[in-house]
Amino acid sequence: MEKPRLKAHFHVEVVEGERVFLYAEGQDYLVPGKAAAAVLPHLDGRKTVMEIVQALAGTLPIPTVLAALTRFGAAGHLAEGRPDLPEATLAYWDALGIDPARTLGTAPVTVCAAAGVDPEPVLAALRALGLDARTGAFDTVPEEGISVVLVDDYLDPVLEARNERQLAAGKPWLLARTGGISPWIGPFLDPDHTGCWTCLAQRLAGNRQLERYLAGKRGDGVPRHPSRAGIPAGPLAAAGLIAAEAARIAATGEPGALCGQMVTLDLATLTTDRHPLVRQPQCRSCGDPSLVGERSPKIVLASGDASHTSDGGYRVTSPEATLARLERHISPHLGAITKLVSHTPESNTLTYSYAAGHNFAMVNDSMDLLRRNLRGQSGGKGRSEIQAKVSAVCEAIERYAGVWRGDEAVRRTAYRDLDADTVVHPAALLHFSEAQVAARDTWNQDPANRLHKVPDRFPEDVPIDWTAGWSLTHDEERLIPAAYVWYGHPDLQDHFFCIADSNGTAAGNSLEEAILQGLCELTERDAVAVWWYNRLRLPAFDMDSLEDPYVDQLRAYYGAMDRDLWMMDLTTDLGMPVYVAASRRRHSVEDIMVGFGAHPDPRVAAFRALTELNQFLPMIENRDADGNTSYLVGDLETLTWLKTATVAAEPWLLPDPELPATTVGPQAGFDLAARIREQVERIKEAGSEVIVVDQTRPDLELNVVKVIAPGLRHFWRRLGPGRLYEAPVRMGRLAEPLPEAGLNQWNVFF
């Protein structure tokens, strides 16, 4: 170091001539010794080392002076020279560990502002830091330096062309919105390190539910939301932060804290939040769309054991590691998941329940769909808090991955022009009866039937999109209506011939993990439909056979709320254990609630049923001053069930006292592929096949699949012929099939 200078951010005090105290924000140091105190006045960045030695020649020996300088330097307290900067600015860069001299003479910072946005606060802040700040045209990428682009909305259409120019030039840029009650700063978009504006816009537009609806009403494809509120302090505060980060990037050449990160500043609470920008490998602007558009439908199972089997099923990664990997996707602006919130009181350490916000596509001009989208949440359950969180996050990603985006591989043609051995007719997936289809207009008008809407007849001569799936049963391709596979597919705007739902959709840390979860859900809902609509009397499941103290804790917890708790065995000819956990209030209004669980491992299946039941408790556990339930649910069908259903009127909700209770069976093997093959074979024996559509998005570190088994039944009210009538007879539960009119009049209400 030629001209040492004590860093300017330090306060300095010398005590008793031999103890030098240095202190700054978050830093406290002691440099002992008379020599340290003696050299201190000379550390101004203007004297060379030799000049300091000469100044102290009559006082201290040369080795002593050099040793004191070395001690200051080794501790990181010195910088080189005295740049021509204000003292406060010098101190700022010293505190950050950046050589202030590097901020002088850097390449210019060009500020480009969209129409109606004032660039002056940012320009002034940049110049106050000694930077060469200038304005530039919005449609021009500067050849040198940093670009700061100011807009009043990150979905301003002018940004699309700007993004393409920045990518073509290979130049980074900093995006910001200085107005509003919450200015947005960043992200710094670097083609070498981050996603681009198109990646950002895809996530942001998806999270603007109301704006998308209104844009559709206007005939505008952009869900814009410019800020209207603002005070001068907002742009000034944002400008200072933008300038500081731009200067740091200019000085260091490093992307900085805003690299792939947006920071929001809440002026009302003076808090900031970070929102990671996830780079999308399939992005049409900065990635490779063929990763999705040309993906092979072929599914090849790989053997491998689950390593985490205690809670939430068979998993190859711990819930802690899964959540840590996926947390970056949680953001109200740039996330695939908008939020993650607990529905469990802090005092409750037994029945954990979380909700994760997700969004769906708007298929049509529907206020009901808009309301449900705005309230849309994915539920998470588990015996532990971490498992409930992961469950909610993974379910939200399932929903996100299932939304039609237009980059998926499809084949467009009419059903009648396809090979009958390859294509799957919607009727084989939906299972509505002729009576239901004939009465659909009247039925669909009843708001209580929102989960059970009956579509129109399928137009076999009309070209539609078909998505390729893979038959695990026959190891060959199958074609499924894209409108059945993907939420929000535009084919349904012209022909309401099917319904996309979540049945069989599942997520996992591996493809096999996801497929097994999808098979569990298909098997579970099929068993529930067979039991529910036939009102079968089935055996109890002996919860004590689980030999787990959690069962006793749950009994006590439910008992303290004046609720009974019991379980039944719903397992069908498909073999996989399926259970229902049920509870009623000991009151004239019983608030009966049920939860279901299925898994090759009977213990996992049983605890899934119990934790799903726990998940529903928040909607019915609160009481008013008179002891009546204060419901946290507004759905008409659900409320009618809770307020009027009783076990006396619906004895099929209770175990059949004439049947012996079942007990927990042996643990299933941990090889996920082996468990999949077993269930595929059982479904084949029942007269169906298993088809898998890979819905995984490359930007999400989670596998998502839709597992389909034509012939297996959804637990919603779909009363066409098939297993719903045949399985109870085949299993000996009924002597003969019930007529359609004799089926349970209660619908499954969730």
C-alpha positions in Angstrom: 0.0 0.0 0.0 1.6 3.3 -1.1 -0.5 5.9 0.7 -2.4 4.3 3.5 -5.7 5.8 4.7 -7.8 4.9 7.7 -11.1 3.9 6.3 -13.5 6.8 6.6 -16.5 5.0 8.1 -14.7 4.6 11.4 -15.1 6.8 14.5 -11.8 7.0 16.3 -10.9 7.6 19.9 -7.5 7.2 21.6 -7.5 6.4 25.3 -4.5 7.1 27.5 -2.3 7.5 24.4 -1.9 3.8 23.8 -5.4 2.3 23.0 -7.0 3.1 19.7 -10.7 2.3 19.5 -12.3 2.1 16.0 -16.1 1.8 15.8 -18.6 1.9 13.0 -22.1 0.5 12.3 -21.9 -3.1 13.5 -18.1 -2.9 13.9 -15.9 -2.4 17.1 -12.2 -2.8 17.1 -9.2 -2.1 19.5 -5.7 -1.5 18.2 -3.4 -1.4 21.2 0.0 0.2 21.5 1.6 3.7 21.6 2.8 3.2 18.1 -0.7 2.7 16.8 -1.8 5.9 18.4 1.3 7.7 17.0 0.8 6.7 13.4 -3.0 7.4 13.4 -2.9 11.1 12.6 -0.8 10.3 9.5 -3.2 7.8 8.0 -4.9 10.4 5.7 -4.2 8.8 2.3 -1.9 11.6 1.2 1.4 10.6 2.8 3.4 7.7 1.6 4.7 5.0 3.9 8.2 6.5 3.8 6.8 10.0 4.6 5.0 8.6 7.6 8.2 6.9 8.7 10.1 10.1 8.3 7.5 12.1 10.2 7.9 9.8 13.2 11.7 9.4 12.9 12.5 11.3 16.1 9.8 9.4 18.0 9.6 5.8 17.0 12.0 3.3 15.4 11.4 2.4 11.8 10.5 -1.2 12.5 8.0 -0.1 15.1 6.3 2.3 12.7 6.1 -0.4 10.0 4.8 -2.9 12.5 2.0 -0.5 13.5 1.0 0.1 9.8 1.1 -3.7 9.2 -1.3 -4.2 12.2 -3.8 -1.7 10.8 -3.5 -3.1 7.3 -3.8 -6.8 8.4 -7.0 -6.0 10.3 -8.5 -4.5 7.1 -8.7 -0.9 8.5 -6.7 0.8 5.7 -7.5 1.8 2.2 -5.3 3.2 -0.6 -5.1 6.9 -1.2 -7.7 9.7 -0.9 -10.1 9.9 -3.8 -11.8 13.2 -4.5 -15.1 12.3 -3.0 -17.2 13.8 -0.1 -16.3 12.3 3.2 -19.7 10.7 3.7 -19.5 9.1 0.3 -16.0 7.9 1.0 -17.2 6.4 4.2 -20.0 4.6 2.5 -17.7 2.8 0.0 -15.2 2.0 2.8 -18.0 0.4 4.8 -18.9 -1.8 1.9 -15.3 -2.8 1.4 -15.2 -1.3 -2.1 -12.3 0.9 -3.2 -13.9 4.3 -3.6 -11.5 5.1 -6.4 -13.1 2.5 -8.6 -16.4 4.6 -8.5 -14.6 7.4 -10.3 -14.3 7.4 -14.0 -16.6 4.4 -14.5 -18.7 3.8 -17.5 -21.8 5.9 -17.6 -25.2 5.0 -16.1 -27.9 5.6 -18.6 -31.4 6.1 -17.3 -34.3 5.3 -19.7 -37.8 6.2 -18.5 -41.1 5.1 -19.9 -43.7 7.8 -20.8 -45.0 9.5 -17.7 -42.1 8.5 -15.5 -39.8 11.2 -14.1 -36.1 10.1 -14.2 -34.7 13.1 -12.4 -34.7 11.7 -8.8 -32.6 8.7 -10.0 -30.3 10.9 -12.2 -29.7 13.2 -9.2 -28.9 10.4 -6.9 -26.5 8.8 -9.3 -24.7 12.1 -9.8 -24.5 12.7 -6.0 -22.4 9.5 -5.9 -20.0 10.9 -8.4 -21.3 8.8 -11.3 -21.7 9.9 -14.9 -25.4 9.7 -15.3 -27.3 10.5 -18.5 -30.7 9.9 -20.1 -31.2 7.6 -23.0 -33.9 6.7 -25.5 -36.2 3.8 -24.4 -35.7 1.9 -27.6 -31.9 2.1 -27.6 -29.4 -0.1 -25.6 -26.3 1.9 -24.6 -23.1 0.5 -25.9 -21.3 1.0 -22.6 -22.1 1.2 -18.9 -25.3 0.3 -17.0 -28.9 0.8 -18.1 -31.5 1.7 -15.5 -35.0 1.4 -17.0 -37.9 3.1 -15.1 -41.5 2.2 -15.7 -44.8 2.6 -13.8 -45.7 -1.0 -14.3 -43.4 -4.1 -14.9 -45.9 -5.3 -17.5 -45.7 -2.2 -19.6 -45.8 -3.6 -23.2 -42.8 -1.5 -24.2 -40.6 -3.7 -22.0 -41.0 -6.7 -24.4 -39.0 -5.0 -27.2 -36.5 -3.6 -24.7 -35.9 -7.0 -23.3 -35.3 -8.5 -26.7 -32.8 -5.7 -27.5 -30.9 -6.2 -24.2 -30.7 -10.0 -24.9 -29.5 -9.4 -28.4 -26.8 -7.0 -27.2 -25.9 -9.3 -24.3 -26.2 -6.3 -22.0 -27.5 -6.3 -18.4 -30.1 -3.8 -17.2 -31.7 -2.7 -13.9 -35.5 -2.4 -13.9 -37.3 -0.2 -11.3 -40.6 1.4 -10.5 -40.1 4.3 -8.2 -43.8 5.4 -7.8 -46.6 4.0 -5.7 -46.8 3.2 -2.0 -44.4 0.3 -2.5 -41.6 1.1 -5.0 -40.1 -1.9 -6.8 -36.3 -2.0 -7.2 -34.8 -4.6 -9.5 -34.2 -7.2 -10.6 -30.9 -6.6 -12.2 -31.3 -8.6 -15.4 -28.1 -10.1 -16.6 -28.2 -12.5 -19.6 -25.3 -14.4 -18.2 -26.7 -15.0 -14.7 -30.5 -14.4 -14.4 -33.8 -14.9 -16.1 -35.1 -12.2 -18.4 -38.1 -9.8 -18.4 -40.2 -12.5 -20.2 -39.5 -14.9 -17.3 -40.6 -12.1 -14.9 -43.7 -11.2 -16.9 -45.0 -14.7 -17.0 -45.0 -15.1 -13.3 -46.2 -11.5 -12.6 -49.1 -11.8 -15.0 -50.2 -15.1 -13.6 -50.5 -13.5 -10.1 -52.7 -10.7 -11.3 -56.0 -12.4 -11.1 -58.3 -9.4 -11.1 -56.3 -7.5 -13.7 -56.4 -10.5 -16.0 -60.1 -10.7 -15.7 -60.5 -7.0 -16.4 -58.0 -7.1 -19.3 -60.1 -9.9 -20.9 -63.2 -7.8 -20.5 -61.5 -4.9 -22.3 -60.2 -7.2 -25.0 -56.6 -6.4 -23.9 -54.1 -9.2 -23.3 -52.0 -7.3 -20.8 -53.0 -7.3 -17.1 -51.5 -3.9 -16.3 -51.6 -2.3 -12.9 -49.8 1.1 -12.9 -49.4 2.8 -9.6 -51.6 5.9 -8.9 -50.6 6.8 -5.3 -47.3 8.4 -4.4 -45.5 11.2 -2.5 -42.1 12.7 -3.4 -40.4 10.8 -0.6 -41.2 7.5 -2.4 -39.2 8.2 -5.6 -36.5 9.8 -3.7 -36.1 6.8 -1.4 -36.1 4.4 -4.3 -33.8 6.6 -6.3 -31.2 6.5 -3.5 -31.3 2.7 -3.4 -31.2 2.4 -7.1 -28.2 4.7 -7.3 -26.3 2.9 -4.5 -26.7 -0.4 -6.3 -25.9 1.0 -9.7 -22.8 2.5 -8.3 -21.7 -0.7 -6.6 -22.2 -2.6 -9.9 -20.3 0.0 -11.8 -17.4 -0.1 -9.3 -17.1 -3.8 -8.8 -18.3 -5.2 -12.1 -20.3 -7.7 -10.1 -24.1 -8.1 -10.5 -24.7 -7.2 -6.9 -27.6 -7.8 -4.4 -30.3 -7.1 -7.0 -29.0 -9.8 -9.4 -32.1 -11.8 -10.1 -33.8 -10.2 -7.1 -36.6 -7.7 -6.9 -36.8 -5.7 -3.6 -40.1 -4.0 -2.7 -40.1 -1.1 -0.2 -43.3 -0.6 1.8 -43.5 3.1 2.6 -46.3 2.5 5.1 -44.4 0.1 7.3 -40.8 0.9 6.2 -40.2 -2.8 5.5 -38.6 -4.5 2.5 -39.2 -7.9 1.0 -37.1 -9.8 -1.5 -38.7 -11.6 -4.5 -36.4 -13.9 -6.4 -36.7 -14.0 -10.2 -36.6 -17.6 -11.3 -34.9 -18.2 -14.6 -37.2 -20.3 -16.9 -35.1 -22.7 -19.0 -38.1 -23.0 -21.4 -38.5 -19.2 -21.8 -39.2 -18.2 -25.4 -36.9 -15.2 -25.1 -33.9 -16.5 -23.1 -34.3 -20.2 -23.0 -35.3 -23.2 -25.1 -39.0 -23.7 -25.6 -38.5 -27.2 -26.9 -37.8 -28.4 -23.4 -41.6 -28.3 -23.0 -42.9 -28.2 -26.6 -40.9 -31.2 -27.8 -40.7 -33.3 -24.6 -41.2 -37.0 -25.2 -44.3 -38.5 -23.4 -42.5 -41.7 -22.7 -42.2 -42.6 -19.0 -39.4 -44.9 -17.9 -39.5 -46.0 -14.2 -36.3 -46.1 -12.3 -36.0 -48.3 -9.2 -35.0 -46.6 -6.0 -35.9 -46.6 -2.3 -37.7 -43.9 -0.5 -35.6 -42.6 2.3 -38.2 -40.6 4.3 -41.3 -42.6 5.2 -42.4 -41.3 8.6 -44.8 -38.6 7.6 -46.4 -37.6 4.3 -45.8 -40.8 2.4 -42.7 -42.3 0.8 -40.3 -39.5 -0.2 -36.8 -39.5 -1.5 -35.9 -36.2 0.1 -36.6 -34.9 3.6 -39.4 -32.3 4.0 -36.8 -29.8 5.3 -34.7 -30.1 2.2 -37.8 -30.0 -0.1 -39.0 -26.7 1.5 -35.5 -25.2 1.4 -35.4 -25.9 -2.4 -38.8 -24.6 -3.2 -39.0 -21.5 -0.9 -37.7 -19.3 -3.7 -40.9 -19.9 -5.6 -43.1 -18.1 -2.9 -43.8 -14.5 -3.7 -47.0 -12.5 -4.3 -45.4 -11.0 -7.4 -42.8 -13.3 -8.9 -43.8 -16.6 -7.3 -45.5 -19.8 -8.6 -46.9 -19.7 -5.1 -48.2 -16.4 -3.8 -48.1 -17.1 -0.1 -47.7 -19.7 2.6 -49.8 -19.2 5.7 -50.7 -21.3 8.8 -54.3 -22.1 9.7 -53.2 -23.6 13.0 -53.3 -21.6 16.2 -49.9 -21.1 17.9 -51.1 -23.2 20.9 -52.0 -26.1 18.7 -49.0 -28.5 18.2 -51.0 -31.5 17.1 -53.2 -30.7 14.0 -51.1 -28.7 11.6 -52.7 -27.1 8.6 -51.2 -24.7 6.1 -52.5 -23.0 2.9 -50.5 -21.9 -0.1 -51.8 -19.4 -2.6 -52.0 -20.5 -6.2 -53.6 -19.1 -9.4 -55.6 -20.7 -12.2 -56.2 -19.5 -15.7 -59.5 -17.7 -16.6 -61.3 -20.0 -19.0 -64.3 -17.9 -19.6 -66.1 -14.7 -18.5 -67.1 -16.1 -15.1 -67.4 -14.0 -11.9 -67.7 -17.2 -9.9 -64.4 -18.5 -11.3 -62.8 -15.1 -10.6 -64.0 -15.2 -7.0 -62.6 -18.7 -6.5 -59.3 -17.8 -8.2 -58.9 -14.8 -5.9 -59.5 -17.0 -2.9 -57.6 -20.0 -4.4 -55.5 -21.9 -1.9 -53.9 -25.3 -1.8 -54.1 -27.1 1.5 -51.3 -28.8 3.4 -51.5 -31.3 6.2 -49.1 -33.3 8.3 -48.2 -34.6 11.7 -45.4 -32.0 11.9 -45.4 -28.3 10.9 -42.7 -28.8 8.3 -44.7 -31.6 6.6 -47.8 -29.4 6.5 -45.8 -26.6 4.9 -44.3 -28.9 2.3 -47.7 -30.5 1.6 -49.2 -27.1 0.9 -46.3 -25.9 -1.3 -46.3 -29.1 -3.4 -50.0 -29.0 -3.9 -49.8 -25.3 -5.1 -47.0 -26.3 -7.5 -49.2 -29.1 -8.8 -51.9 -26.6 -9.6 -49.4 -24.2 -11.2 -47.9 -26.8 -13.4 -51.3 -28.0 -14.6 -52.3 -24.6 -16.1 -52.3 -24.4 -19.9 -49.7 -21.9 -21.1 -49.6 -22.5 -24.8 -46.1 -24.0 -25.0 -47.2 -27.6 -24.4 -46.9 -30.2 -27.2 -50.3 -31.0 -28.6 -51.9 -32.6 -31.7 -54.9 -30.9 -33.1 -57.5 -33.1 -34.9 -61.0 -34.5 -34.5 -61.6 -37.6 -32.4 -63.0 -39.5 -35.4 -59.7 -39.1 -37.3 -57.6 -40.7 -34.6 -56.6 -44.3 -34.0 -59.2 -45.8 -31.7 -56.6 -47.9 -29.9 -54.5 -44.8 -29.0 -57.1 -42.1 -28.2 -59.1 -41.9 -25.0 -62.6 -40.7 -25.3 -63.7 -38.1 -22.7 -66.6 -40.4 -21.7 -64.1 -42.9 -20.4 -62.7 -40.2 -18.2 -65.8 -38.4 -16.9 -68.4 -41.1 -16.4 -71.5 -39.0 -16.4 -74.8 -40.9 -16.9 -77.2 -40.3 -19.8 -79.7 -38.9 -17.2 -77.2 -36.5 -15.9 -76.3 -35.2 -19.4 -79.9 -34.9 -20.4 -80.7 -32.7 -17.3 -77.4 -30.8 -17.3 -78.9 -27.4 -18.1 -81.1 -27.3 -15.0 -78.5 -29.0 -12.8 -75.7 -26.7 -13.7 -77.7 -23.6 -12.8 -77.8 -24.6 -9.1 -74.9 -23.0 -7.3 -74.8 -25.9 -4.9 -73.6 -28.1 -7.8 -70.5 -26.1 -8.7 -68.2 -29.1 -8.1 -70.5 -31.4 -10.1 -71.2 -29.6 -13.3 -72.1 -31.8 -16.2 -70.5 -30.9 -19.5 -72.0 -31.0 -23.0 -71.8 -34.0 -25.3 -68.4 -34.4 -26.9 -68.3 -33.3 -30.5 -66.4 -36.2 -32.1 -66.1 -34.4 -35.5 -64.6 -31.1 -34.2 -60.8 -30.6 -34.1 -59.5 -30.2 -30.6 -56.0 -30.4 -29.0 -54.8 -33.8 -27.7 -52.0 -34.2 -25.2 -49.8 -37.3 -25.4 -49.5 -39.5 -22.3 -47.8 -42.8 -21.7 -49.6 -46.0 -20.7 -47.7 -47.7 -18.0 -49.9 -50.7 -18.5 -49.2 -51.2 -22.2 -45.9 -49.2 -22.5 -47.2 -47.1 -25.4 -48.6 -43.7 -26.2 -52.1 -42.5 -25.4 -53.8 -39.3 -26.6 -55.9 -37.5 -24.0 -58.0 -34.3 -24.6 -55.8 -31.4 -23.7 -58.8 -29.7 -22.1 -59.0 -32.6 -19.6 -55.3 -32.5 -18.8 -54.7 -28.8 -18.5 -56.6 -26.1 -16.5 -57.8 -23.3 -18.6 -57.4 -24.8 -22.1 -59.0 -22.6 -24.7 -60.9 -25.5 -26.3 -63.4 -25.2 -23.5 -64.3 -21.7 -24.6 -66.0 -23.1 -27.7 -67.1 -26.5 -26.5 -67.7 -27.3 -22.8 -67.2 -31.1 -23.4 -65.1 -31.9 -20.3 -63.8 -30.7 -17.0 -60.2 -30.4 -15.9 -59.7 -31.3 -12.3 -56.9 -32.3 -9.9 -57.8 -36.0 -9.6 -54.5 -37.9 -10.1 -52.4 -34.8 -10.3 -49.4 -35.1 -8.0 -45.9 -33.7 -7.3 -42.8 -35.4 -6.1 -39.1 -35.0 -5.6 -38.7 -37.7 -8.3 -40.9 -38.8 -11.2 -41.6 -42.1 -9.4 -42.5 -40.3 -6.2 -45.0 -38.1 -8.1 -46.5 -41.1 -10.0 -47.0 -43.1 -6.8 -48.8 -40.1 -5.1 -51.0 -39.8 -8.2 -51.9 -43.5 -8.0 -52.7 -43.1 -4.3 -55.1 -40.3 -5.1 -56.9 -42.1 -7.9 -57.3 -45.2 -5.7 -58.5 -43.2 -2.8 -61.1 -41.3 -4.7 -62.4 -44.4 -6.4 -62.8 -46.1 -3.1 -64.6 -43.1 -1.6 -67.0 -42.9 -4.6 -67.8 -46.6 -4.3 -68.5 -46.3 -0.6 -70.2 -42.9 -0.6 -72.7 -43.2 -3.4 -73.6 -46.8 -2.5 -73.8 -46.0 1.2 -71.9 -49.2 1.9 -71.6 -50.4 5.5 -68.0 -51.1 6.0 -65.8 -52.3 8.9 -64.1 -50.1 11.4 -60.4 -49.6 11.3 -58.8 -50.2 14.8 -56.8 -47.1 15.4 -55.2 -48.7 18.4 -53.5 -51.2 16.1 -51.3 -48.3 15.0 -49.7 -48.3 18.4 -48.8 -44.6 18.2 -49.3 -42.1 21.0 -50.4 -39.6 18.3 -53.7 -41.5 18.1 -54.4 -41.0 21.8 -53.5 -37.4 21.6 -55.9 -36.9 18.7 -58.7 -38.6 20.6 -58.2 -36.3 23.6 -58.0 -33.3 21.3 -61.2 -34.1 19.6 -62.9 -35.1 22.8 -62.0 -31.7 24.3 -64.1 -30.2 21.5 -67.0 -32.5 22.2 -66.3 -34.5 19.1 -66.2 -38.2 18.4 -63.4 -39.6 16.3 -63.4 -42.9 14.4 -62.0 -44.6 11.3 -63.3 -47.1 8.7 -61.6 -49.3 6.1 -62.6 -48.4 2.5 -60.2 -50.7 0.7 -61.5 -52.1 -2.5 -60.5 -54.7 -5.0 -57.7 -52.4 -6.1 -55.8 -53.6 -3.1 -54.1 -50.4 -1.9 -55.2 -49.6 1.7 -57.8 -46.8 1.9 -59.2 -45.3 5.1 -61.6 -42.7 6.1 -61.2 -40.7 9.4 -64.5 -39.2 10.5 -65.7 -37.0 13.3 -69.0 -35.6 14.6 -69.9 -33.0 17.2 -72.0 -34.3 20.2 -74.7 -31.7 19.4 -77.9 -31.4 17.5 -75.8 -29.9 14.7 -73.2 -32.6 14.2 -70.8 -30.8 11.8 -69.7 -34.2 10.4 -66.3 -34.0 8.7 -64.3 -36.7 7.0 -60.8 -37.1 5.7 -59.3 -39.8 3.5 -56.0 -41.5 3.0 -54.6 -44.1 0.6 -51.1 -45.6 0.3 -49.4 -48.9 -0.2 -48.2 -48.7 3.4 -51.3 -49.0 5.6 -49.8 -46.8 8.4 -49.1 -44.0 6.0 -52.7 -44.4 4.6 -54.2 -44.2 8.1 -52.3 -41.2 9.2 -53.0 -39.4 5.9 -56.7 -39.9 6.6 -56.3 -38.5 10.1 -54.2 -35.5 9.1 -56.7 -34.7 6.2 -59.5 -34.7 8.8 -57.3 -32.3 10.9 -56.9 -30.1 7.9 -60.7 -29.4 7.8 -61.0 -28.6 11.5 -60.3 -24.8 11.2 -63.6 -24.4 9.2 -65.7 -25.9 12.0 -63.8 -25.5 15.4 -64.8 -22.0 16.3 -68.0 -21.4 18.4 -70.0 -18.2 19.1 -71.2 -17.1 22.5 -74.2 -19.4 22.4 -72.0 -22.5 21.5 -73.0 -22.6 17.9 -70.4 -23.2 15.2 -68.9 -20.2 13.5 -68.2 -21.6 10.1 -65.2 -20.5 8.1 -66.6 -21.7 4.9 -69.1 -20.1 2.5 -69.8 -23.0 0.1 -73.6 -23.7 0.1 -73.2 -27.5 -0.4 -70.7 -27.8 2.4 -72.7 -25.7 4.8 -75.9 -27.7 4.1 -74.0 -30.9 4.9 -72.5 -29.6 8.1 -75.7 -28.2 9.4 -78.1 -31.0 8.5 -76.3 -34.4 8.1 -76.4 -36.7 11.1 -75.1 -40.2 11.7 -78.6 -41.4 12.7 -79.9 -40.4 9.2 -76.7 -41.5 7.5 -75.6 -44.7 9.3 -73.2 -45.6 6.5 -70.9 -43.0 8.0 -70.4 -45.3 11.0 -68.6 -48.7 11.0 -70.8 -51.7 10.5 -71.1 -53.3 14.0 -71.6 -56.7 12.4 -68.2 -56.7 10.7 -64.9 -57.2 12.6 -62.6 -54.2 12.7 -59.5 -54.3 10.5 -56.1 -53.7 11.8 -52.9 -52.2 10.4 -51.2 -54.5 7.9 -47.4 -55.0 7.3 -45.2 -52.2 6.1 -44.9 -51.9 2.3 -41.6 -52.1 0.6 -39.7 -48.8 0.0 -38.9 -49.2 -3.8 -41.2 -46.6 -5.4 -41.1 -48.2 -8.9 -42.0 -51.6 -7.5 -45.0 -50.1 -5.6 -46.1 -48.3 -8.9 -45.9 -51.5 -10.9 -48.0 -53.4 -8.2 -50.8 -50.9 -8.4 -50.7 -50.7 -12.2 -51.2 -54.4 -12.3 -54.1 -54.3 -9.8 -55.8 -51.6 -11.9 -55.3 -53.7 -15.0 -57.0 -56.6 -13.3 -59.9 -54.3 -12.5 -60.3 -53.6 -16.2 -58.5 -50.3 -16.6 -55.0 -49.0 -17.5 -52.7 -46.3 -16.0 -51.7 -43.4 -18.2 -49.2 -40.7 -17.1 -48.8 -37.2 -18.5 -45.7 -35.4 -17.4 -46.6 -31.8 -16.5 -43.2 -30.9 -15.0 -42.1 -27.4 -15.6 -38.3 -26.9 -16.1 -38.4 -23.8 -13.9 -39.6 -25.7 -10.9 -37.5 -28.2 -8.9 -40.4 -30.6 -8.5 -41.8 -33.3 -10.7 -45.5 -33.0 -11.5 -47.6 -35.6 -13.3 -51.2 -36.3 -14.0 -52.0 -39.9 -13.6 -55.1 -41.1 -15.4 -57.0 -44.5 -15.1 -60.0 -44.6 -17.4 -62.7 -46.5 -15.6 -61.7 -45.5 -12.0 -64.2 -43.1 -10.5 -63.9 -39.6 -9.2 -65.7 -39.0 -5.9 -67.7 -36.1 -7.4 -71.2 -37.0 -8.6 -70.6 -38.8 -11.9 -73.1 -41.6 -12.1 -72.4 -43.4 -15.4 -72.2 -47.2 -15.6 -69.1 -49.1 -14.6 -67.2 -49.6 -11.3 -69.5 -47.4 -9.3 -72.2 -50.1 -9.6 -70.1 -53.2 -10.3 -67.4 -53.1 -7.7 -69.7 -53.4 -4.6 -71.2 -56.5 -6.1 -67.8 -58.0 -7.1 -66.5 -57.4 -3.5 -69.6 -58.9 -2.0 -70.8 -55.7 -0.4 -74.0 -55.6 -2.3 -76.1 -58.5 -3.7 -76.9 -56.5 -6.9 -76.1 -53.1 -8.3 -78.2 -50.2 -7.1 -80.2 -48.2 -9.7 -79.0 -44.7 -10.4 -82.0 -43.3 -8.6 -81.1 -45.4 -5.5 -77.6 -43.8 -5.1 -76.8 -41.5 -2.2 -78.4 -38.1 -2.8 -75.6 -36.4 -0.9 -72.7 -35.3 -3.0 -69.1 -35.4 -1.9 -68.8 -31.7 -1.0 -65.1 -31.0 -1.4 
